[in-house]
Amino acid sequence: MEREFKLNDKVVMKKPHACKNNEWIITRMGVDIKIKCLKCGREVMLDRQEFKRKLKGIIDEKV
């Protein structure tokens, strides 16, 4: 079963960011997915396939 994620969902990635945080929020979706670190505010853009591979779980789903 494929994980479903939406815009503004809080997600946990497998590896932590350089600021030692692994919680992110999805800010843009399309072919690429842009996520923003909840601790330092850094934004990273990943292609969808890479994002799915690095995703550990969804913390908070926005309806």
N, C-alpha and C positions, 0 to 999 in steps of 0.2 A: 504494500500500500504506500502510495506516494504522500509525503507530508504536504499539507496545504498551508500556505502562508499568504498573508495579505499585507497591504500597505499599513504602516504604523504598528505592526506586531513587534513585540520585544522578543528577541531570539538570543540563544546561547550558541556560540561557536566552539569548535573543539579545542582550538589553541587560543590562549589569551593574547591580547594586544600588547604592545610595548609598555603600556601604562598598567599592566597586570590585571586588566579587566577583560572578561569575555562576554559581556552583555552588550547587545547592540539593538538598534531600532531600524526597521526598514523604512527608508525615506523615498525611494523611487523604485518602480518595478517596470520591466519591459523585457527586452532581450537581455539586458544587463540589470543587475540589482545593486542599488546603492544602499549601504548601511552606515549608520553613524554610531560611534562609540558613546555609551552613556556616561562614561567617566571624564574623558578628555575632549570629546566633541569632534574627533577626527572622522572624516568621511572616506569610505573606501568603496570602489565600484568593482564588482565581480561579475563574470558572466554567470548565467543561471545554473549551468551544469557544475561549475566550480563551487558556487554558493551551496547547492544541494549537497555536495560532497563534504564540505566543511561544516555544515549545520549539525549541531548536536541536538537541539530541541527548541521548542517554542515556549516562552515563559508566560506571556500575556497576550491573548488574542483580542484584538479590537473588532467589535461587530459592525 
